[in-house]
C-alpha cells in the first residue's frame, strides 16, 4: 500500500507564521546566550553558555529542516 501524500503547507496556513515566531524566539535565546558567553567570568559559566549557543543553533537548524520538508510537500 503506497504511503499517503504528505499534507501540503498550503493546507496549513498557520504554519509559516509559527515557523517565523519560533525562529524569532530562538534568535532571542541565541542573542542572550551569546551575551552570557561573552561576559562569563569563569570557564564553567562560559562552557555552559557555549552549550546553550550550540543547542539553539541546532534547534534553529531543525526548525529550518522541518519547514523545508513541509514546503517540499507542496511540490
C-alpha positions, 0 to 999 in steps of 0.5 A: 500500500503506497504511503499517503501524500504528505499534507501540503503547507498550503493546507496549513496556513498557520504554519509559516507564521509559527515557523517565523515566531519560533525562529524569532524566539530562538534568535532571542535565546541565541542573542542572550546566550551569546551575551552570557558567553561573552561576559562569563567570568569563569570557564564553567559559566562560559562552557555552559553558555557555549552549550546553550549557543550550540543547542539553539543553533541546532534547534534553529537548524531543525526548525529550518529542516522541518519547514523545508520538508513541509514546503517540499510537500507542496511540490 
